[in-house]
Amino acid sequence: MENRHNTENMGNGGNPAAISEQMLLDAFLCEIVVIDTGKRIVKANESYCMARGASLAQVVGMPIEACGNADAILKALEYPTETKLIFQEDDDIVALSSIFSSGALVGAMEMRFRHHGLSDAAAMEVSYSHMAEDIHKLFETNWDVIYASDDTGKTLEVSSAATAIWGVDAEQLVGKSVYDLERERIFYPSITRMVLESKRRVQAIQTTATGKKLLVMGTPIVDEENRIVRVINTSRLIVDESEFSQELNETRLLLEGYKRELARSQLQEEQNNAFIAESPEMKKIAVMALKVSETDVPILITGDSGVGKEVLANFIHAKSPRTEKPYIKINCSALPPTLFESELFGYERGAFTGAERSGKPGLFELAQGGTLFLDEISEIPVGMQAKLLRVLQENEFMRVGGTKTIPLDVRIIAASNKNLPEEIAQGQFRRDLYYRLNVVQFHIPPLRERQEDILPLSLFFLKKYNAKYRLNRRLSADVMDAFSRCRWDGNTRELQHAIERMVVLSPQDVIGVDSLPESLQCRQRSAPIQVDAIIPLREAQRLVEEKLIAMAQRKYKTTTRIAEVLGVDQSTISRKLKKV
């Protein structure tokens, strides 16, 4: 292994490069030690020091023989080789490598993994061999930023160089979740999140809040049971893309493959667990979804934000004959208007300034043979809607800058939380595109209108976050009663986030009402109707009807929707509104 780091800097606490490298060393649970040709320790990690009951300052500079178990690493000095050696020694798996600089031997490195007598030692040896390879790769490059997080995505350490590159004080990032930092666009995408979701090493391009680009390698650190305990990100600042052209192209291909693989795994999990249909409304939707999933008919899913439109789309794809094919999700509101056409249809080489040299396939192309889910379809610019309509009608498209049409074979599912007929009336959405997409429509009611779904959804999310955070929380009867009396303006998404918060913050395993978010406590349903005076029943009925209709009219914009919510005919609502 050609070691690019100066082994003399290991004990220099004021050297930022040394501090960053120490972060890397300490992140690994295995014991790591590096010696020079004088057989003295120049680098060691926390696990190595703890196993010997000493501090780093005490260990560095000591003869390796004084620390025990020196025979193996000394062989790497005595018989230097560029080949990494992996072998079993008693209850340990040992990885050895000689370290060279400019062709000359300068030292040796040993990594020692405890496998605690596991029966399949051969399999463990292969597994640790891969881990040792990952560790070597981390130390073979001069990294600009090093970032460590735990198995939940909480930031543990960040090298100081991140301050200039990310535009945020590195110390302020410690303790924060990578999911929050990604949402705040401190960096995007979160490579740590990708590692935790895919459970493997990921390399991708990351953009920071300052507009800089990084080539990031995220490496999972696992324990003896192959569970991720930490994630280490090592990043190089991209100044001149030509320097990284091969790496960037490989990274883009890997990233596309990762996205497809992750979508499949997430879809499988959602198919097995997340589609809850206990209420009469959702049972009807489930039966209808199973029926239409067997065909390629276009589908439009409507409903308030957070009701589960994406979950239904996942369910339909999972039950369709296309389930083994790509499933591409597009949030139309997240795409800048200027990039819609190139993102959807792709572009040829040299199509515009800044385009990738080899061109790029669009999301339609990536979805070939599978399903394309267009979420927030109402956010597509009107000019782009005409091009989308043409593609759906002719079942073919052309890349930006291209001259040949590409046949299209995808199933289209669209979703919107807006009233599309009203958007059409206001000139914000094309009527012909609406009819093209709205062959079969599913309307998912708000969570407060399907009480039967609240308990099973709560239990599903509770199980999910208990597993994620390795806890054993339970919901008290008082909490479930409170849940049934909440309005849930944020629908299923609000319920999910509330349960995650309570699982994490509850001081005991049985979650009580004292753990309810304040936003829920102040949004309980109003008390039962109070009768303060005796009036004729007909007059009381008229007053209640007028109050209910007025409340529904403030929330819903069409008489059709008001009638649906109140459980009467649309003509009844129209007639009563004329009298008000």
VENVENZI-V677491 format. One line per field, one symbol per residue. ss: DSSP state (~ for helix, > for strand, _ for the rest). psi: psi as a letter, one per 40 degrees, with the letter a starting at -180 (. if undefined). Layout:
ss = ???
psi = ???
This chain:
ss = _>____~~~______~~~~~~~~~~~~___>>>>>>___>>>>>_~~~~~~____~~~~___>~~~~___~~~~~~~~______>>>>>__>>>>>>>>>>__>>>>>>>>>>>______~~~~~~~~~~~~~~~~~~~_____>>>>>>___>>>>>___~~~~~___~~~~___>~~~~~~___>>__~~~~~~~~___>>>>>>>____>>>>>>>>>>_____>>>>>>>>>>___~~~~~~~~~~~~~~~~~~~~~~~~~~~~~~~~~______~~~~~~~~~~~~~~_____>>>>______~~~~~~~~~~~_______>>>>>~~~__~~~~~~~~~>>____________>>_~~~~____>>>>>_~~~__~~~~~~~~~~~~~_>>>_>____>>>___>>>>>>___~~~~~~_____~~~~~~~__>>>>___~~~__~~~~~~~~~~~~~~~~~~____>>_~~~~~~~~_>____~~~~~~~~~~~~~~~____>>_~~~__~~~~__>____________~~~~~~~~~~~~~~~~~~~___~~~~~~~~___~~~~~~~~~~_
psi = hhheiheeedegeehddddddddddedhdihhihiaeefihdiiidddddeefiiddddheihddeeifeddddddddghiehhhhihhbeihhhiiihihfeiheaiihhhhheffidgddddddddddddddddddeeihidhhhhiaeeehhdihideddddeehhddedheihddddddefdihihdddddddefihhhihhhideeihihhhhhhhiadefhhdihhhhihhhdhdddedddddddddddddddddddddddddddddeghgdiddddddddddddedeifhihhhiiiheefddddddddddeieedeiihhhhhdeehideedddddeaiihfdiheiideihiiddddehebhhhgifdeehiddddddddddddefiihiheieiihihgihhhiiieigddddddeeehhdddddddfdhhhhhiideegdeedddddddddddddddefifiihidddddddeeidfdeadddddddddddddeheidhhieeehiddddefiiiiihhheihiidddddddddddddddddddieidddddddefiidddddddddd.
